[in-house]
Every structure is written in structure tokens, then in C-alpha cells.
Amino acid sequence: MATDSLGQLPGAREGRDPARAIKRGPSRVPPEVIAANQRERLFDALVHTVAEKGYANATVSDICRAAGVTRPAFYALFAGKDDALIATYRHGTDLLFKIMEDAYRDESGWREGARAALRVMLQVLAELPAFATMAVVEIDAAGPHGRIERARMLRRFDRFFAEAPRAADLPMPEELVETIVGGIYATVYRYVAAGRVQDLPALLPTLTYFTLVPFVGREEAALELGIDSPLTGPAKPAECRTGP
């Protein structure tokens, strides 16, 4: 996983990170540069504040304080707290999908690519627990707009199934992919909501099995779990196949 990409995700840094402070001096910083800097700081501050207090209890003042940004500057960038959350969510999930897609494309086949995309998703969420809390759990608190954004995000997983094997070249039922993605999301949600974000990478064998089994069959998919198959013989240890 690219460290640079991970570092750009909302919540990877503190809002008041000194490295992003605008230096005062005779040279004039362009307004667009200042605005971009403030937006990034507010993204990070929102993630940490929402993860700590919960979205319902986090205020605009709390977010501004954590970012080191004034309220007028906040409202110059966002219409309000809901707008800021949705913008942060979109920005963060866009970056997460880029990391997943890069991992997917780096592999030689669909099965390997699906496993790699799942691996980096679980690793990113485990390494950035505040982002995981905001993006998986607290997005629900934004009401209808948050649920719409979540539904749009989940549909983006469809791209990882475009090259999946199809039995007898039959068209893939849309409901099948929705069920797989929904099951994975529900499992991740349960872990994040329970404060078990650090345990997410350990789900890789089970979630990979769940993803593969409709396309490669139970015996082949069971190799991801390290289960002996009567057709394929003893499976290799799962960790040997899921490492970086």
C-alpha cells in the first residue's frame, strides 16, 4: 500500500498539523492555496472530532477548533456540518477506492485482484480507526443524505466484479453482487461499531471466501480459509496467500 495515498486520507493527520500551517511573511499566498489548505485541515479535524464525540454531538465550533480554522472560513467552504461531512466522506472514499483499484490492477487475475482489494480496504480501515468510524458508522447520522451517499459508495464495488467468472457465460444477477457487497459491509460495520477496528485484517480469509464462492465454487473458495478440500487436497495456510 502506498504510504503517500494513505497519508492523504481524512483522519490520517491531525487538523492542526504544524506542517500545513500557512507561513506568515511578505510573500502573499494565493487565496486558492489557503482555501485548499483549510479544506484539508477541516477534513482531518471533522474525522477526528466525529470519531471522538459522535456526529450528533460534534459542533462546527468543535471542528473549527480542531482544525485551527475560523468559523467564517468554514462557512466559506461548506454550507454547514452536513455538507462538510458529505464532502469529507466523498473525498475519503474516493481515495480509498483508488488504493483498492491500484491493488486490484496489480494482480494477474480476478481472484487475486479481489483478494488484494479486500486486503487493502481492511488494512486502511484498521490503520485509520477515526476514518473508519466516520465513514462506516457515523455517516448514518447525516440522515437521508448520508444514506444516499453510502448507497452510491456501495455500488462502486460493482467494478470489482466485472471480470468475475460466470457459470456457462450467464449474465451476472445484479442482486448477487449487491448481496455480497452488503454482507461484507455489514460485517465491517459490526466490527467498527464494536470498537474492533484493529481486528479487521483478520477477516480477510472469511470475506475473500464469501466473495469468491459464488464464482469459483465452494471447494476452490475454501482454500482461502485453509480448509482441506476433497477435490483439491490440503490447502496452504491462508496467511501465506494473503500477505503483502
ABEGO torsion letter per residue (X at the ends): XBAAAAAABBGABBAABAAABBBBEABBBBAAAAAAAAAAAAAAAAAAAAAAAEAAABBAAAAAAAAGBBAAAAAAABAEAAAAAAAAAAAAAAAAAAAAAAAAAABABAAAAAAAAAAAAAAAAAABAAAAAAAAAAAAAAEAAAAAAAAAAAAAAAAAAAABBBBGGBBBBAAAAAAAAAAAAAAAAAAAAAGAAAAAAAAAAAAAAAAAAAAAEAAAAAAAAGBBBAAAEBBBBAAAAABX
